[in-house]
Amino acid sequence: MMTDFIKSTLLLLVLLNPFLVIIYLTDIMAKLDGAKFRNVLIRAGLIAVVVFCSFAILGTAIFSQVFQVEFASFQVFGGVVFLLIGLQFVFKGPNAIEVLRGESEHIAGAVAMPVLIGPGTISASVVIGERHNVLVGCAAVILATTLCIITIFALKKLHDYVRYRREALIQRYIEIAGRITALFVGSVAIEMMFQGLFTWLKKIS
């Protein structure tokens, strides 16, 4: 039981991947001081927890009964969206996420979607809900999101400490790392599309 709980927590945490998220948020870190950045990130985390828990509780029923679509359709479409994000990173680097996020008066909501809440993390939430009962599933979601937020706080501190001493090096690292993330994002996108297609093939066969 505990092993399954740890696996579920790690599944969502890996897809949240705070080491990638911190790259997505470089423009916000430059605009906001430490206190405001923490407040924005905490609010974004709370939004993400509510969404993840909703999908963990309702599972695939939220697609079939509420939206009247198959979960496989969401996986294919989510894969396409992820693939477009990956392509944006290839050609534009980390600045791509600022374009995708757009200008928003409510920064917490803009950070929650699409930085934290995406096709991969929503799919993981559904899987977690199928593995566990409501309380255990929500606990795994909350723990994974909390660990992600805490790690981002720590990386923000490290970023601020190093930036003033090696700013050019940090910017170069962010540029390279941002483009490398495109490989990971693109791979996840293709995997999601294949999973959705395989589900459809099994259904019609």
Secondary structure, DSSP 8 states (H G I E B T S, - for coil): -HHHHHHHHHHHHHHH-HHHHHHHTHHHHHHS-HHHHHHHHHHHHHHHHHHHHHHHHHTTHIIIIIS-S-HHHHHHHHHHHHHHHHHHHHHHTTHHHHHHH---S-HHHHIIIIIIS-HHHHHHHHHHHHHS-HHHHHHHHHHHHHHHHHHHHHHHHHHHHHHTTSHHHHHHHHHHHHHHHHHHHHHHHHHHHHHHHHHHHHHH-
